[in-house]
Amino acid sequence: MQQLMKQAQKMQQQVTQAQAELARTDVVGTAGGGLVRVTGTGTGEVTGIKIDPRSVDPEDVETLEDLILAALHNLAEETHALAERTMGPLAAGFGGGLGGGLGLPGL
């Protein structure tokens, strides 16, 4: 049981370190070939938006809104992919499911 507790503590430390790494990592989402660029952290916090002046047309605000939304979606996809790469190996340590690799029955 003590070995199991040590293993669980080690996994918790690794998860905490991975979460800290995600928080420090910059992620970028783009749309319109880079006309709209959204930056954020690996934890999903949006930290900035850059809009190329060429994408601003007062007669067509809808397109700009769509570009911003698309860039935010792209940022979310990139953030998810980063989290999978960062946290994925840790999930494998759990046997592909919470607790499975720790030898806990039923988990």
MODELLER restraints for C-alpha pairs under 7 A, 6 or more apart:
rsr = mdl.restraints
at = mdl.atoms
rsr.add(forms.Gaussian(group=physical.xy_distance, feature=features.Distance(at['CA:4:A'], at['CA:102:A']), mean=6.87, stdev=0.5))
rsr.add(forms.Gaussian(group=physical.xy_distance, feature=features.Distance(at['CA:15:A'], at['CA:90:A']), mean=6.97, stdev=0.5))
rsr.add(forms.Gaussian(group=physical.xy_distance, feature=features.Distance(at['CA:18:A'], at['CA:86:A']), mean=6.29, stdev=0.5))
rsr.add(forms.Gaussian(group=physical.xy_distance, feature=features.Distance(at['CA:18:A'], at['CA:87:A']), mean=6.49, stdev=0.5))
rsr.add(forms.Gaussian(group=physical.xy_distance, feature=features.Distance(at['CA:22:A'], at['CA:41:A']), mean=6.82, stdev=0.5))
rsr.add(forms.Gaussian(group=physical.xy_distance, feature=features.Distance(at['CA:22:A'], at['CA:42:A']), mean=4.33, stdev=0.5))
rsr.add(forms.Gaussian(group=physical.xy_distance, feature=features.Distance(at['CA:22:A'], at['CA:43:A']), mean=5.69, stdev=0.5))
rsr.add(forms.Gaussian(group=physical.xy_distance, feature=features.Distance(at['CA:23:A'], at['CA:41:A']), mean=5.60, stdev=0.5))
rsr.add(forms.Gaussian(group=physical.xy_distance, feature=features.Distance(at['CA:23:A'], at['CA:42:A']), mean=5.33, stdev=0.5))
rsr.add(forms.Gaussian(group=physical.xy_distance, feature=features.Distance(at['CA:23:A'], at['CA:43:A']), mean=5.32, stdev=0.5))
rsr.add(forms.Gaussian(group=physical.xy_distance, feature=features.Distance(at['CA:24:A'], at['CA:41:A']), mean=6.59, stdev=0.5))
rsr.add(forms.Gaussian(group=physical.xy_distance, feature=features.Distance(at['CA:25:A'], at['CA:41:A']), mean=5.55, stdev=0.5))
rsr.add(forms.Gaussian(group=physical.xy_distance, feature=features.Distance(at['CA:25:A'], at['CA:42:A']), mean=5.38, stdev=0.5))
rsr.add(forms.Gaussian(group=physical.xy_distance, feature=features.Distance(at['CA:26:A'], at['CA:39:A']), mean=6.88, stdev=0.5))
rsr.add(forms.Gaussian(group=physical.xy_distance, feature=features.Distance(at['CA:26:A'], at['CA:40:A']), mean=5.74, stdev=0.5))
rsr.add(forms.Gaussian(group=physical.xy_distance, feature=features.Distance(at['CA:26:A'], at['CA:41:A']), mean=4.75, stdev=0.5))
rsr.add(forms.Gaussian(group=physical.xy_distance, feature=features.Distance(at['CA:26:A'], at['CA:42:A']), mean=6.24, stdev=0.5))
rsr.add(forms.Gaussian(group=physical.xy_distance, feature=features.Distance(at['CA:27:A'], at['CA:39:A']), mean=5.69, stdev=0.5))
rsr.add(forms.Gaussian(group=physical.xy_distance, feature=features.Distance(at['CA:27:A'], at['CA:40:A']), mean=5.23, stdev=0.5))
rsr.add(forms.Gaussian(group=physical.xy_distance, feature=features.Distance(at['CA:27:A'], at['CA:41:A']), mean=5.58, stdev=0.5))
rsr.add(forms.Gaussian(group=physical.xy_distance, feature=features.Distance(at['CA:27:A'], at['CA:42:A']), mean=6.11, stdev=0.5))
rsr.add(forms.Gaussian(group=physical.xy_distance, feature=features.Distance(at['CA:27:A'], at['CA:75:A']), mean=6.78, stdev=0.5))
rsr.add(forms.Gaussian(group=physical.xy_distance, feature=features.Distance(at['CA:27:A'], at['CA:78:A']), mean=6.70, stdev=0.5))
rsr.add(forms.Gaussian(group=physical.xy_distance, feature=features.Distance(at['CA:27:A'], at['CA:79:A']), mean=6.40, stdev=0.5))
rsr.add(forms.Gaussian(group=physical.xy_distance, feature=features.Distance(at['CA:28:A'], at['CA:37:A']), mean=6.85, stdev=0.5))
rsr.add(forms.Gaussian(group=physical.xy_distance, feature=features.Distance(at['CA:28:A'], at['CA:38:A']), mean=5.70, stdev=0.5))
rsr.add(forms.Gaussian(group=physical.xy_distance, feature=features.Distance(at['CA:28:A'], at['CA:39:A']), mean=4.50, stdev=0.5))
rsr.add(forms.Gaussian(group=physical.xy_distance, feature=features.Distance(at['CA:28:A'], at['CA:40:A']), mean=6.41, stdev=0.5))
rsr.add(forms.Gaussian(group=physical.xy_distance, feature=features.Distance(at['CA:28:A'], at['CA:75:A']), mean=5.66, stdev=0.5))
rsr.add(forms.Gaussian(group=physical.xy_distance, feature=features.Distance(at['CA:29:A'], at['CA:37:A']), mean=5.81, stdev=0.5))
rsr.add(forms.Gaussian(group=physical.xy_distance, feature=features.Distance(at['CA:29:A'], at['CA:38:A']), mean=5.07, stdev=0.5))
rsr.add(forms.Gaussian(group=physical.xy_distance, feature=features.Distance(at['CA:29:A'], at['CA:39:A']), mean=6.31, stdev=0.5))
rsr.add(forms.Gaussian(group=physical.xy_distance, feature=features.Distance(at['CA:29:A'], at['CA:71:A']), mean=5.00, stdev=0.5))
rsr.add(forms.Gaussian(group=physical.xy_distance, feature=features.Distance(at['CA:29:A'], at['CA:72:A']), mean=6.26, stdev=0.5))
rsr.add(forms.Gaussian(group=physical.xy_distance, feature=features.Distance(at['CA:29:A'], at['CA:74:A']), mean=4.70, stdev=0.5))
rsr.add(forms.Gaussian(group=physical.xy_distance, feature=features.Distance(at['CA:29:A'], at['CA:75:A']), mean=3.81, stdev=0.5))
rsr.add(forms.Gaussian(group=physical.xy_distance, feature=features.Distance(at['CA:29:A'], at['CA:78:A']), mean=6.89, stdev=0.5))
rsr.add(forms.Gaussian(group=physical.xy_distance, feature=features.Distance(at['CA:30:A'], at['CA:36:A']), mean=5.63, stdev=0.5))
rsr.add(forms.Gaussian(group=physical.xy_distance, feature=features.Distance(at['CA:30:A'], at['CA:37:A']), mean=4.48, stdev=0.5))
rsr.add(forms.Gaussian(group=physical.xy_distance, feature=features.Distance(at['CA:30:A'], at['CA:38:A']), mean=6.20, stdev=0.5))
rsr.add(forms.Gaussian(group=physical.xy_distance, feature=features.Distance(at['CA:30:A'], at['CA:71:A']), mean=4.50, stdev=0.5))
rsr.add(forms.Gaussian(group=physical.xy_distance, feature=features.Distance(at['CA:30:A'], at['CA:74:A']), mean=6.30, stdev=0.5))
rsr.add(forms.Gaussian(group=physical.xy_distance, feature=features.Distance(at['CA:31:A'], at['CA:37:A']), mean=6.69, stdev=0.5))
rsr.add(forms.Gaussian(group=physical.xy_distance, feature=features.Distance(at['CA:31:A'], at['CA:67:A']), mean=5.61, stdev=0.5))
rsr.add(forms.Gaussian(group=physical.xy_distance, feature=features.Distance(at['CA:31:A'], at['CA:70:A']), mean=5.82, stdev=0.5))
rsr.add(forms.Gaussian(group=physical.xy_distance, feature=features.Distance(at['CA:31:A'], at['CA:71:A']), mean=4.80, stdev=0.5))
rsr.add(forms.Gaussian(group=physical.xy_distance, feature=features.Distance(at['CA:32:A'], at['CA:67:A']), mean=6.35, stdev=0.5))
rsr.add(forms.Gaussian(group=physical.xy_distance, feature=features.Distance(at['CA:35:A'], at['CA:51:A']), mean=5.95, stdev=0.5))
rsr.add(forms.Gaussian(group=physical.xy_distance, feature=features.Distance(at['CA:35:A'], at['CA:52:A']), mean=4.94, stdev=0.5))
rsr.add(forms.Gaussian(group=physical.xy_distance, feature=features.Distance(at['CA:35:A'], at['CA:55:A']), mean=6.21, stdev=0.5))
rsr.add(forms.Gaussian(group=physical.xy_distance, feature=features.Distance(at['CA:36:A'], at['CA:50:A']), mean=5.84, stdev=0.5))
rsr.add(forms.Gaussian(group=physical.xy_distance, feature=features.Distance(at['CA:36:A'], at['CA:51:A']), mean=4.71, stdev=0.5))
rsr.add(forms.Gaussian(group=physical.xy_distance, feature=features.Distance(at['CA:36:A'], at['CA:52:A']), mean=6.30, stdev=0.5))
rsr.add(forms.Gaussian(group=physical.xy_distance, feature=features.Distance(at['CA:36:A'], at['CA:67:A']), mean=6.31, stdev=0.5))
rsr.add(forms.Gaussian(group=physical.xy_distance, feature=features.Distance(at['CA:36:A'], at['CA:68:A']), mean=6.19, stdev=0.5))
rsr.add(forms.Gaussian(group=physical.xy_distance, feature=features.Distance(at['CA:36:A'], at['CA:71:A']), mean=6.43, stdev=0.5))
rsr.add(forms.Gaussian(group=physical.xy_distance, feature=features.Distance(at['CA:37:A'], at['CA:49:A']), mean=5.74, stdev=0.5))
rsr.add(forms.Gaussian(group=physical.xy_distance, feature=features.Distance(at['CA:37:A'], at['CA:50:A']), mean=5.11, stdev=0.5))
rsr.add(forms.Gaussian(group=physical.xy_distance, feature=features.Distance(at['CA:37:A'], at['CA:51:A']), mean=6.53, stdev=0.5))
rsr.add(forms.Gaussian(group=physical.xy_distance, feature=features.Distance(at['CA:37:A'], at['CA:71:A']), mean=6.29, stdev=0.5))
rsr.add(forms.Gaussian(group=physical.xy_distance, feature=features.Distance(at['CA:38:A'], at['CA:48:A']), mean=5.74, stdev=0.5))
rsr.add(forms.Gaussian(group=physical.xy_distance, feature=features.Distance(at['CA:38:A'], at['CA:49:A']), mean=4.48, stdev=0.5))
rsr.add(forms.Gaussian(group=physical.xy_distance, feature=features.Distance(at['CA:38:A'], at['CA:50:A']), mean=6.42, stdev=0.5))
rsr.add(forms.Gaussian(group=physical.xy_distance, feature=features.Distance(at['CA:38:A'], at['CA:71:A']), mean=6.02, stdev=0.5))
rsr.add(forms.Gaussian(group=physical.xy_distance, feature=features.Distance(at['CA:38:A'], at['CA:72:A']), mean=6.41, stdev=0.5))
rsr.add(forms.Gaussian(group=physical.xy_distance, feature=features.Distance(at['CA:38:A'], at['CA:75:A']), mean=6.72, stdev=0.5))
rsr.add(forms.Gaussian(group=physical.xy_distance, feature=features.Distance(at['CA:39:A'], at['CA:46:A']), mean=5.98, stdev=0.5))
rsr.add(forms.Gaussian(group=physical.xy_distance, feature=features.Distance(at['CA:39:A'], at['CA:47:A']), mean=5.57, stdev=0.5))
rsr.add(forms.Gaussian(group=physical.xy_distance, feature=features.Distance(at['CA:39:A'], at['CA:48:A']), mean=5.09, stdev=0.5))
rsr.add(forms.Gaussian(group=physical.xy_distance, feature=features.Distance(at['CA:39:A'], at['CA:49:A']), mean=6.34, stdev=0.5))
rsr.add(forms.Gaussian(group=physical.xy_distance, feature=features.Distance(at['CA:40:A'], at['CA:46:A']), mean=4.12, stdev=0.5))
rsr.add(forms.Gaussian(group=physical.xy_distance, feature=features.Distance(at['CA:40:A'], at['CA:47:A']), mean=4.71, stdev=0.5))
rsr.add(forms.Gaussian(group=physical.xy_distance, feature=features.Distance(at['CA:40:A'], at['CA:48:A']), mean=6.70, stdev=0.5))
rsr.add(forms.Gaussian(group=physical.xy_distance, feature=features.Distance(at['CA:42:A'], at['CA:79:A']), mean=5.23, stdev=0.5))
rsr.add(forms.Gaussian(group=physical.xy_distance, feature=features.Distance(at['CA:42:A'], at['CA:82:A']), mean=6.70, stdev=0.5))
rsr.add(forms.Gaussian(group=physical.xy_distance, feature=features.Distance(at['CA:42:A'], at['CA:83:A']), mean=6.89, stdev=0.5))
rsr.add(forms.Gaussian(group=physical.xy_distance, feature=features.Distance(at['CA:44:A'], at['CA:76:A']), mean=6.87, stdev=0.5))
rsr.add(forms.Gaussian(group=physical.xy_distance, feature=features.Distance(at['CA:44:A'], at['CA:79:A']), mean=6.31, stdev=0.5))
rsr.add(forms.Gaussian(group=physical.xy_distance, feature=features.Distance(at['CA:55:A'], at['CA:64:A']), mean=6.45, stdev=0.5))
rsr.add(forms.Gaussian(group=physical.xy_distance, feature=features.Distance(at['CA:56:A'], at['CA:64:A']), mean=6.60, stdev=0.5))
rsr.add(forms.Gaussian(group=physical.xy_distance, feature=features.Distance(at['CA:91:A'], at['CA:97:A']), mean=6.52, stdev=0.5))
rsr.add(forms.Gaussian(group=physical.xy_distance, feature=features.Distance(at['CA:93:A'], at['CA:101:A']), mean=5.73, stdev=0.5))
rsr.add(forms.Gaussian(group=physical.xy_distance, feature=features.Distance(at['CA:94:A'], at['CA:100:A']), mean=5.21, stdev=0.5))
rsr.add(forms.Gaussian(group=physical.xy_distance, feature=features.Distance(at['CA:94:A'], at['CA:101:A']), mean=4.10, stdev=0.5))
rsr.add(forms.Gaussian(group=physical.xy_distance, feature=features.Distance(at['CA:94:A'], at['CA:102:A']), mean=6.03, stdev=0.5))
rsr.add(forms.Gaussian(group=physical.xy_distance, feature=features.Distance(at['CA:95:A'], at['CA:101:A']), mean=3.66, stdev=0.5))
rsr.add(forms.Gaussian(group=physical.xy_distance, feature=features.Distance(at['CA:98:A'], at['CA:107:A']), mean=6.26, stdev=0.5))
rsr.add(forms.Gaussian(group=physical.xy_distance, feature=features.Distance(at['CA:99:A'], at['CA:107:A']), mean=5.19, stdev=0.5))
rsr.add(forms.Gaussian(group=physical.xy_distance, feature=features.Distance(at['CA:100:A'], at['CA:107:A']), mean=5.40, stdev=0.5))
